[in-house]
Amino acid sequence: MPPKKILLVSCSVGMGHVRAAEALLSSLKITHPTIEAQHIDAMDYIAPLAKYFYFKSYGFMAKKAPWLWGAIYRATRSPKGARIFNQLTKLNKIIGSKKFLKFVANYQPDYILCTHFIPPDLLMNHAGKYNISKKIGQLVTDYSAHPLHFTSAEADYFVATEAVKKQMMNFGADPKRITVSGIPVDPVFYEKKSISDLKNSYHLDNDKKTLLFLAGGCGFAKIDQLIRFLCAQKSPFNIIAIAGKNKKLHHALQKLIPPAETNFQPIGWTDKIDEYIRLADLIITKPGGITISECLCLQKPIIIIDPVPGVEEDNLKFLEDNGYGINLKTVEEWPKVISLLLAPNKTTLPPLASNANDIIINSILKNLSN
């Protein structure tokens, strides 16, 4: 009997959807090496016009016109608004997705898990025509759901919390098909590593608190402005700043001249993000779903900056409601915020209840055995 085939489908709108799929692929290779698993980015199979309309436009709006993205997010937040959006984009989806659908048809996976809402919508609507398995799941990679996340009552859904499950049920999802799994992170986050050894290898001052600034995978957060402010205050911290793929930001960070009191390390793209998060006493970042999950996995408090209107604001609300983080609206609020999160008697954050990777994989395997 041939091995089961699982196809993971992401979309590189930001990096979170891709990182979630890669985390699950890594876990599958470790825990179930006999399963044939593959991860593809749907962006590589979408026609240029559709690619720009659905995906590239988000990056532009998130960076240059966040208010416009927020308006679109709010307009489609009702089931009626989502239906109108789907109707208006139906033709573009059909024309732009043929290469993607043909690839899936040729691969013939036994189960398809998508980390973005566009691919499951395409697959569910064309499964019969292309002879594609209807065993399709969707992972919601944030701490809230949107009506566009609901594609079919026949699909499986994997969500972060019970609250998100209730949202999906309100949109029409079958509660029996919704798994409260949490959001997957790279298996390396579950490994044990020596903090003292890491501090030595990264040349950190043991007498100073370590602040980690994350600009996001695409480097949208304006972390350089806050770091300049801290340098001007002669802040006695270890400061690590990761610019991601934003080379312009990385160059700007490298040009900063820190005071003698500050141990400053500007970093570009890195595949050691778990080690930097382990080292940090406090994370300053945008509230992307995957980044939040990585920080919470290692029980790190978070300061949120530059949330994009829409789902990132929802993620921020989740953090604040649960005492995991605080929004920093202006640099003038910095002393108050940091004193709250770095107070000597600050209670350790509760650990995440479970390993999302294992829960999702076990649910898929159970589905395939039925």
C-alpha positions as a Markdown table, in Angstrom:
| # | Residue | x | y | z |
|---|---|---|---|---|
| 1 | Met | 0.0 | 0.0 | 0.0 |
| 2 | Pro | 1.5 | 3.4 | -1.0 |
| 3 | Pro | 2.2 | 5.9 | 1.8 |
| 4 | Lys | -0.4 | 8.6 | 2.5 |
| 5 | Lys | 0.2 | 11.9 | 0.8 |
| 6 | Ile | -0.3 | 15.2 | 2.6 |
| 7 | Leu | -0.1 | 18.5 | 0.7 |
| 8 | Leu | 0.5 | 21.7 | 2.7 |
| 9 | Val | -0.5 | 24.8 | 0.9 |
| 10 | Ser | 0.6 | 28.3 | 2.0 |
| 11 | Cys | 0.5 | 31.8 | 0.4 |
| 12 | Ser | 3.4 | 34.1 | 0.9 |
| 13 | Val | 1.3 | 37.1 | 2.0 |
| 14 | Gly | 3.7 | 38.2 | 4.7 |
| 15 | Met | 5.6 | 35.2 | 6.1 |
| 16 | Gly | 3.3 | 33.7 | 8.7 |
| 17 | His | 1.3 | 31.4 | 6.4 |
| 18 | Val | 4.5 | 30.0 | 5.0 |
| 19 | Arg | 6.1 | 29.5 | 8.4 |
| 20 | Ala | 3.1 | 27.7 | 9.7 |
| 21 | Ala | 3.2 | 25.2 | 6.8 |
| 22 | Glu | 6.9 | 24.7 | 7.1 |
| 23 | Ala | 6.5 | 24.1 | 10.9 |
| 24 | Leu | 4.0 | 21.3 | 10.2 |
| 25 | Leu | 6.2 | 19.9 | 7.4 |
| 26 | Ser | 9.2 | 19.7 | 9.7 |
| 27 | Ser | 7.1 | 18.0 | 12.4 |
| 28 | Leu | 5.7 | 15.4 | 9.9 |
| 29 | Lys | 9.3 | 14.5 | 8.8 |
| 30 | Ile | 10.3 | 14.0 | 12.5 |
| 31 | Thr | 7.2 | 12.2 | 13.8 |
| 32 | His | 5.9 | 10.4 | 10.7 |
| 33 | Pro | 8.8 | 9.9 | 8.2 |
| 34 | Thr | 6.9 | 7.3 | 6.2 |
| 35 | Ile | 4.2 | 9.8 | 5.1 |
| 36 | Glu | 4.8 | 11.6 | 1.9 |
| 37 | Ala | 4.4 | 15.3 | 2.7 |
| 38 | Gln | 5.0 | 18.4 | 0.5 |
| 39 | His | 4.6 | 22.1 | 1.0 |
| 40 | Ile | 3.9 | 24.5 | -1.8 |
| 41 | Asp | 3.4 | 28.2 | -2.0 |
| 42 | Ala | 0.2 | 28.9 | -4.0 |
| 43 | Met | 1.8 | 32.1 | -5.2 |
| 44 | Asp | 4.1 | 30.1 | -7.4 |
| 45 | Tyr | 1.1 | 28.7 | -9.2 |
| 46 | Ile | -1.2 | 31.7 | -9.5 |
| 47 | Ala | -1.4 | 33.8 | -12.7 |
| 48 | Pro | 0.3 | 37.2 | -12.4 |
| 49 | Leu | -2.9 | 39.3 | -12.4 |
| 50 | Ala | -4.6 | 37.2 | -9.8 |
| 51 | Lys | -1.3 | 37.1 | -7.8 |
| 52 | Tyr | -1.1 | 40.9 | -7.7 |
| 53 | Phe | -4.8 | 41.3 | -6.9 |
| 54 | Tyr | -4.9 | 38.9 | -4.0 |
| 55 | Phe | -1.4 | 38.9 | -2.5 |
| 56 | Lys | 1.0 | 41.6 | -3.7 |
| 57 | Ser | -1.6 | 44.3 | -3.0 |
| 58 | Tyr | -1.7 | 43.3 | 0.7 |
| 59 | Gly | 2.0 | 44.0 | 1.1 |
| 60 | Phe | 1.6 | 47.4 | -0.5 |
| 61 | Met | -1.4 | 48.3 | 1.6 |
| 62 | Ala | 0.1 | 47.0 | 4.9 |
| 63 | Lys | 3.2 | 49.1 | 4.4 |
| 64 | Lys | 1.9 | 52.2 | 2.5 |
| 65 | Ala | -1.8 | 52.4 | 3.2 |
| 66 | Pro | -2.8 | 50.4 | 6.3 |
| 67 | Trp | -6.0 | 52.4 | 6.6 |
| 68 | Leu | -7.2 | 51.0 | 3.2 |
| 69 | Trp | -6.5 | 47.5 | 4.2 |
| 70 | Gly | -8.4 | 48.1 | 7.4 |
| 71 | Ala | -11.4 | 49.4 | 5.4 |
| 72 | Ile | -11.4 | 46.3 | 3.2 |
| 73 | Tyr | -11.1 | 44.0 | 6.3 |
| 74 | Arg | -14.0 | 45.7 | 8.0 |
| 75 | Ala | -16.2 | 45.8 | 4.8 |
| 76 | Thr | -15.8 | 42.0 | 4.4 |
| 77 | Arg | -16.2 | 41.2 | 8.1 |
| 78 | Ser | -19.9 | 40.4 | 7.9 |
| 79 | Pro | -21.0 | 37.2 | 6.0 |
| 80 | Lys | -22.8 | 39.4 | 3.5 |
| 81 | Gly | -19.7 | 41.5 | 2.8 |
| 82 | Ala | -17.6 | 38.3 | 2.4 |
| 83 | Arg | -20.2 | 36.9 | -0.1 |
| 84 | Ile | -20.1 | 40.1 | -2.1 |
| 85 | Phe | -16.3 | 40.0 | -2.1 |
| 86 | Asn | -16.3 | 36.3 | -3.3 |
| 87 | Gln | -18.8 | 37.1 | -6.1 |
| 88 | Leu | -16.8 | 40.1 | -7.3 |
| 89 | Thr | -13.6 | 38.1 | -7.4 |
| 90 | Lys | -15.0 | 34.8 | -8.7 |
| 91 | Leu | -13.9 | 35.2 | -12.4 |
| 92 | Asn | -10.4 | 36.3 | -11.4 |
| 93 | Lys | -10.1 | 33.2 | -9.2 |
| 94 | Ile | -11.1 | 30.9 | -12.0 |
| 95 | Ile | -8.8 | 32.4 | -14.6 |
| 96 | Gly | -5.8 | 32.8 | -12.2 |
| 97 | Ser | -5.9 | 29.4 | -10.5 |
| 98 | Lys | -5.7 | 26.8 | -13.3 |
| 99 | Lys | -2.0 | 26.0 | -12.9 |
| 100 | Phe | -2.5 | 25.6 | -9.2 |
| 101 | Leu | -5.5 | 23.3 | -9.6 |
| 102 | Lys | -3.7 | 21.2 | -12.2 |
| 103 | Phe | -0.7 | 20.7 | -9.9 |
| 104 | Val | -2.9 | 19.5 | -7.1 |
| 105 | Ala | -4.8 | 17.2 | -9.4 |
| 106 | Asn | -1.5 | 15.7 | -10.7 |
| 107 | Tyr | -0.1 | 15.3 | -7.2 |
| 108 | Gln | -3.3 | 13.6 | -5.9 |
| 109 | Pro | -2.9 | 14.1 | -2.2 |
| 110 | Asp | -5.0 | 12.2 | 0.3 |
| 111 | Tyr | -5.3 | 15.3 | 2.5 |
| 112 | Ile | -4.7 | 19.0 | 1.8 |
| 113 | Leu | -4.1 | 21.5 | 4.6 |
| 114 | Cys | -4.1 | 25.2 | 3.7 |
| 115 | Thr | -2.7 | 28.0 | 5.8 |
| 116 | His | -4.5 | 30.8 | 3.9 |
| 117 | Phe | -8.2 | 31.1 | 2.9 |
| 118 | Ile | -7.8 | 31.5 | -0.9 |
| 119 | Pro | -6.5 | 28.0 | -1.7 |
| 120 | Pro | -9.3 | 26.0 | 0.1 |
| 121 | Asp | -11.9 | 28.2 | -1.6 |
| 122 | Leu | -10.4 | 27.3 | -5.0 |
| 123 | Leu | -10.1 | 23.6 | -4.1 |
| 124 | Met | -13.6 | 23.2 | -2.7 |
| 125 | Asn | -15.2 | 24.9 | -5.7 |
| 126 | His | -13.3 | 22.9 | -8.3 |
| 127 | Ala | -12.6 | 19.5 | -6.6 |
| 128 | Gly | -15.1 | 17.7 | -8.7 |
| 129 | Lys | -13.9 | 19.1 | -12.1 |
| 130 | Tyr | -10.2 | 18.3 | -11.3 |
| 131 | Asn | -10.8 | 15.1 | -9.4 |
| 132 | Ile | -9.2 | 16.5 | -6.2 |
| 133 | Ser | -9.8 | 15.0 | -2.8 |
| 134 | Lys | -12.4 | 16.9 | -0.7 |
| 135 | Lys | -10.4 | 16.0 | 2.5 |
| 136 | Ile | -9.4 | 19.6 | 2.9 |
| 137 | Gly | -8.4 | 21.5 | 6.0 |
| 138 | Gln | -7.8 | 25.1 | 6.8 |
| 139 | Leu | -5.5 | 26.5 | 9.5 |
| 140 | Val | -6.5 | 29.9 | 10.8 |
| 141 | Thr | -3.1 | 31.4 | 11.7 |
| 142 | Asp | -4.3 | 34.3 | 13.9 |
| 143 | Tyr | -6.2 | 34.7 | 17.2 |
| 144 | Ser | -9.5 | 35.7 | 15.5 |
| 145 | Ala | -11.4 | 34.5 | 12.5 |
| 146 | His | -12.9 | 36.3 | 9.6 |
| 147 | Pro | -15.9 | 35.3 | 7.4 |
| 148 | Leu | -13.5 | 34.7 | 4.5 |
| 149 | His | -11.9 | 31.9 | 6.5 |
| 150 | Phe | -15.1 | 29.9 | 6.0 |
| 151 | Thr | -15.1 | 28.2 | 2.7 |
| 152 | Ser | -17.3 | 25.1 | 3.1 |
| 153 | Ala | -19.2 | 23.1 | 5.7 |
| 154 | Glu | -17.3 | 20.1 | 4.3 |
| 155 | Ala | -13.9 | 21.5 | 5.2 |
| 156 | Asp | -12.0 | 20.9 | 8.5 |
| 157 | Tyr | -10.8 | 23.9 | 10.5 |
| 158 | Phe | -7.9 | 24.3 | 12.9 |
| 159 | Val | -8.1 | 27.3 | 15.2 |
| 160 | Ala | -6.1 | 28.9 | 18.0 |
| 161 | Thr | -8.7 | 29.2 | 20.8 |
| 162 | Glu | -12.2 | 28.3 | 21.8 |
| 163 | Ala | -13.2 | 31.9 | 21.0 |
| 164 | Val | -12.0 | 31.5 | 17.4 |
| 165 | Lys | -14.0 | 28.2 | 17.2 |
| 166 | Lys | -17.2 | 30.0 | 18.2 |
| 167 | Gln | -16.5 | 32.6 | 15.5 |
| 168 | Met | -16.1 | 29.9 | 12.9 |
| 169 | Met | -19.3 | 28.2 | 14.0 |
| 170 | Asn | -21.1 | 31.6 | 13.6 |
| 171 | Phe | -19.9 | 31.7 | 10.0 |
| 172 | Gly | -21.3 | 28.3 | 9.3 |
| 173 | Ala | -18.5 | 25.8 | 10.1 |
| 174 | Asp | -19.5 | 22.4 | 11.5 |
| 175 | Pro | -18.4 | 22.3 | 15.1 |
| 176 | Lys | -17.5 | 18.6 | 14.7 |
| 177 | Arg | -15.0 | 19.7 | 12.0 |
| 178 | Ile | -13.3 | 22.4 | 14.1 |
| 179 | Thr | -10.2 | 21.5 | 16.1 |
| 180 | Val | -8.9 | 23.9 | 18.8 |
| 181 | Ser | -5.2 | 23.2 | 18.1 |
| 182 | Gly | -3.3 | 26.3 | 18.7 |
| 183 | Ile | -1.0 | 27.7 | 16.0 |
| 184 | Pro | 1.9 | 25.6 | 14.9 |
| 185 | Val | 5.5 | 26.8 | 15.4 |
| 186 | Asp | 8.8 | 25.2 | 14.2 |
| 187 | Pro | 9.6 | 22.1 | 16.2 |
| 188 | Val | 12.9 | 23.7 | 17.3 |
| 189 | Phe | 10.8 | 25.8 | 19.7 |
| 190 | Tyr | 10.1 | 22.7 | 21.7 |
| 191 | Glu | 13.7 | 21.7 | 22.1 |
| 192 | Lys | 15.7 | 22.4 | 25.3 |
| 193 | Lys | 18.6 | 24.8 | 24.9 |
| 194 | Ser | 21.0 | 26.3 | 27.5 |
| 195 | Ile | 20.4 | 30.0 | 27.9 |
| 196 | Ser | 23.8 | 30.6 | 29.5 |
| 197 | Asp | 25.5 | 28.9 | 26.5 |
| 198 | Leu | 23.4 | 31.0 | 24.1 |
| 199 | Lys | 24.3 | 34.3 | 26.0 |
| 200 | Asn | 28.0 | 33.4 | 25.7 |
| 201 | Ser | 27.8 | 32.6 | 22.0 |
| 202 | Tyr | 25.8 | 35.8 | 21.2 |
| 203 | His | 28.1 | 37.9 | 23.4 |
| 204 | Leu | 25.4 | 39.3 | 25.7 |
| 205 | Asp | 26.1 | 41.1 | 28.9 |
| 206 | Asn | 24.7 | 39.0 | 31.7 |
| 207 | Asp | 24.1 | 42.1 | 33.9 |
| 208 | Lys | 21.7 | 43.6 | 31.4 |
| 209 | Lys | 18.1 | 42.8 | 30.4 |
| 210 | Thr | 17.8 | 41.8 | 26.7 |
| 211 | Leu | 15.3 | 43.4 | 24.4 |
| 212 | Leu | 14.5 | 41.8 | 21.1 |
| 213 | Phe | 13.0 | 43.9 | 18.3 |
| 214 | Leu | 11.3 | 42.0 | 15.5 |
| 215 | Ala | 10.3 | 43.9 | 12.4 |
| 216 | Gly | 8.3 | 40.9 | 11.0 |
| 217 | Gly | 9.3 | 38.5 | 8.2 |
| 218 | Cys | 8.9 | 41.3 | 5.6 |
| 219 | Gly | 10.3 | 44.0 | 7.9 |
| 220 | Phe | 7.3 | 46.3 | 8.0 |
| 221 | Ala | 7.6 | 47.4 | 11.7 |
| 222 | Lys | 9.4 | 50.7 | 12.2 |
| 223 | Ile | 11.7 | 49.4 | 14.9 |
| 224 | Asp | 14.5 | 51.7 | 14.1 |
| 225 | Gln | 12.6 | 54.8 | 15.4 |
| 226 | Leu | 12.1 | 53.2 | 18.8 |
| 227 | Ile | 15.7 | 52.0 | 19.0 |
| 228 | Arg | 17.0 | 55.5 | 18.2 |
| 229 | Phe | 14.9 | 56.8 | 21.1 |
| 230 | Leu | 16.3 | 54.2 | 23.5 |
| 231 | Cys | 19.9 | 55.0 | 22.4 |
| 232 | Ala | 19.2 | 58.7 | 23.0 |
| 233 | Gln | 18.1 | 57.7 | 26.5 |
| 234 | Lys | 21.3 | 55.8 | 27.0 |
| 235 | Ser | 19.3 | 52.7 | 27.9 |
| 236 | Pro | 21.4 | 50.0 | 29.7 |
| 237 | Phe | 20.1 | 47.0 | 27.7 |
| 238 | Asn | 21.3 | 44.3 | 25.4 |
| 239 | Ile | 19.3 | 45.3 | 22.3 |
| 240 | Ile | 18.9 | 42.8 | 19.4 |
| 241 | Ala | 17.1 | 44.1 | 16.3 |
| 242 | Ile | 16.0 | 41.7 | 13.5 |
| 243 | Ala | 15.1 | 43.4 | 10.2 |
| 244 | Gly | 13.9 | 40.2 | 8.4 |
| 245 | Lys | 14.0 | 40.6 | 4.6 |
| 246 | Asn | 14.0 | 44.4 | 4.8 |
| 247 | Lys | 17.5 | 45.2 | 3.6 |
| 248 | Lys | 16.9 | 48.9 | 3.8 |
| 249 | Leu | 15.9 | 48.7 | 7.4 |
| 250 | His | 18.9 | 46.4 | 8.2 |
| 251 | His | 21.2 | 49.0 | 6.6 |
| 252 | Ala | 19.6 | 51.8 | 8.7 |
| 253 | Leu | 20.1 | 49.7 | 11.9 |
| 254 | Gln | 23.7 | 49.0 | 11.1 |
| 255 | Lys | 24.3 | 52.8 | 10.8 |
| 256 | Leu | 23.0 | 53.4 | 14.4 |
| 257 | Ile | 25.7 | 54.3 | 16.9 |
| 258 | Pro | 24.7 | 53.1 | 20.3 |
| 259 | Pro | 25.8 | 54.6 | 23.6 |
| 260 | Ala | 28.4 | 52.8 | 25.7 |
| 261 | Glu | 25.6 | 51.6 | 28.1 |
| 262 | Thr | 23.9 | 49.7 | 25.2 |
| 263 | Asn | 25.0 | 46.4 | 23.7 |
| 264 | Phe | 23.4 | 46.7 | 20.2 |
| 265 | Gln | 23.3 | 43.9 | 17.6 |
| 266 | Pro | 21.5 | 44.6 | 14.3 |
| 267 | Ile | 20.5 | 41.4 | 12.4 |
| 268 | Gly | 19.1 | 40.8 | 8.9 |
| 269 | Trp | 17.4 | 37.6 | 8.0 |
| 270 | Thr | 18.0 | 34.7 | 10.4 |
| 271 | Asp | 17.0 | 31.0 | 10.8 |
| 272 | Lys | 17.9 | 31.2 | 14.5 |
| 273 | Ile | 14.8 | 33.1 | 15.6 |
| 274 | Asp | 14.1 | 30.6 | 18.4 |
| 275 | Glu | 17.5 | 31.3 | 20.0 |
| 276 | Tyr | 17.0 | 35.1 | 19.9 |
| 277 | Ile | 13.5 | 34.7 | 21.5 |
| 278 | Arg | 15.0 | 32.5 | 24.2 |
| 279 | Leu | 17.6 | 35.1 | 25.0 |
| 280 | Ala | 15.1 | 37.9 | 25.3 |
| 281 | Asp | 13.5 | 39.2 | 28.5 |
| 282 | Leu | 11.1 | 41.2 | 26.4 |
| 283 | Ile | 9.9 | 41.1 | 22.8 |
| 284 | Ile | 9.0 | 44.2 | 20.8 |
| 285 | Thr | 7.2 | 43.3 | 17.6 |
| 286 | Lys | 4.2 | 43.5 | 15.3 |
| 287 | Pro | 1.4 | 41.2 | 16.3 |
| 288 | Gly | 1.5 | 38.5 | 13.6 |
| 289 | Gly | -0.1 | 35.3 | 14.6 |
| 290 | Ile | 3.0 | 33.1 | 14.2 |
| 291 | Thr | 5.3 | 35.5 | 15.9 |
| 292 | Ile | 2.9 | 35.8 | 18.8 |
| 293 | Ser | 2.7 | 32.0 | 19.1 |
| 294 | Glu | 6.5 | 31.6 | 19.0 |
| 295 | Cys | 6.9 | 34.2 | 21.8 |
| 296 | Leu | 4.1 | 32.6 | 23.9 |
| 297 | Cys | 5.6 | 29.1 | 23.3 |
| 298 | Leu | 8.7 | 30.3 | 25.1 |
| 299 | Gln | 6.7 | 32.4 | 27.7 |
| 300 | Lys | 8.0 | 35.8 | 26.7 |
| 301 | Pro | 6.1 | 39.1 | 27.4 |
| 302 | Ile | 5.4 | 41.2 | 24.3 |
| 303 | Ile | 5.2 | 44.9 | 23.5 |
| 304 | Ile | 3.2 | 45.5 | 20.3 |
| 305 | Ile | 4.1 | 48.2 | 17.8 |
| 306 | Asp | 2.6 | 49.2 | 14.4 |
| 307 | Pro | -0.3 | 46.7 | 14.2 |
| 308 | Val | -1.9 | 46.7 | 10.8 |
| 309 | Pro | -5.6 | 47.5 | 11.0 |
| 310 | Gly | -7.7 | 44.3 | 10.9 |
| 311 | Val | -6.4 | 40.9 | 12.1 |
| 312 | Glu | -3.3 | 42.3 | 13.8 |
| 313 | Glu | -5.6 | 44.5 | 15.9 |
| 314 | Asp | -7.5 | 41.4 | 16.8 |
| 315 | Asn | -4.3 | 39.6 | 17.8 |
| 316 | Leu | -3.4 | 42.6 | 20.0 |
| 317 | Lys | -6.7 | 42.4 | 21.7 |
| 318 | Phe | -6.1 | 38.7 | 22.4 |
| 319 | Leu | -2.7 | 39.5 | 24.0 |
| 320 | Glu | -4.0 | 42.4 | 26.1 |
| 321 | Asp | -7.1 | 40.5 | 27.3 |
| 322 | Asn | -5.0 | 37.6 | 28.5 |
| 323 | Gly | -2.2 | 39.6 | 30.0 |
| 324 | Tyr | 0.4 | 38.5 | 27.5 |
| 325 | Gly | 1.4 | 41.9 | 26.1 |
| 326 | Ile | 0.8 | 45.7 | 25.9 |
| 327 | Asn | 0.4 | 48.0 | 23.0 |
| 328 | Leu | 3.0 | 50.8 | 22.7 |
| 329 | Lys | 1.3 | 53.7 | 20.9 |
| 330 | Thr | 4.0 | 56.4 | 21.3 |
| 331 | Val | 7.6 | 56.3 | 22.4 |
| 332 | Glu | 6.8 | 58.5 | 25.3 |
| 333 | Glu | 4.8 | 55.6 | 26.8 |
| 334 | Trp | 8.0 | 53.4 | 26.8 |
| 335 | Pro | 9.1 | 53.9 | 30.5 |
| 336 | Lys | 5.6 | 53.0 | 31.8 |
| 337 | Val | 5.2 | 50.0 | 29.6 |
| 338 | Ile | 8.6 | 48.5 | 30.2 |
| 339 | Ser | 8.3 | 49.0 | 33.9 |
| 340 | Leu | 5.1 | 46.9 | 33.9 |
| 341 | Leu | 6.6 | 44.1 | 31.8 |
| 342 | Leu | 10.1 | 43.9 | 33.4 |
| 343 | Ala | 9.0 | 44.5 | 37.0 |
| 344 | Pro | 11.0 | 42.2 | 39.4 |
| 345 | Asn | 7.8 | 40.6 | 40.7 |
| 346 | Lys | 6.3 | 40.1 | 37.3 |
| 347 | Thr | 4.4 | 36.8 | 37.2 |
| 348 | Thr | 5.8 | 34.3 | 34.6 |
| 349 | Leu | 3.4 | 33.9 | 31.7 |
| 350 | Pro | 1.5 | 30.6 | 31.7 |
| 351 | Pro | 2.8 | 28.1 | 29.2 |
| 352 | Leu | 0.8 | 27.2 | 26.1 |
| 353 | Ala | -1.4 | 24.2 | 27.0 |
| 354 | Ser | -0.4 | 22.0 | 24.1 |
| 355 | Asn | 1.8 | 21.3 | 21.0 |
| 356 | Ala | -0.3 | 22.5 | 18.1 |
| 357 | Asn | 1.8 | 20.6 | 15.6 |
| 358 | Asp | 1.0 | 17.3 | 17.2 |
| 359 | Ile | -2.7 | 18.1 | 17.6 |
| 360 | Ile | -3.1 | 19.1 | 13.9 |
| 361 | Ile | -1.1 | 16.1 | 12.5 |
| 362 | Asn | -2.9 | 13.6 | 14.7 |
| 363 | Ser | -6.3 | 15.0 | 13.6 |
| 364 | Ile | -5.3 | 14.7 | 10.0 |
| 365 | Leu | -4.1 | 11.1 | 10.4 |
| 366 | Lys | -7.3 | 10.2 | 12.2 |
| 367 | Asn | -9.3 | 11.7 | 9.3 |
| 368 | Leu | -7.3 | 9.6 | 6.8 |
| 369 | Ser | -7.9 | 6.4 | 8.8 |
| 370 | Asn | -11.7 | 6.8 | 8.6 |
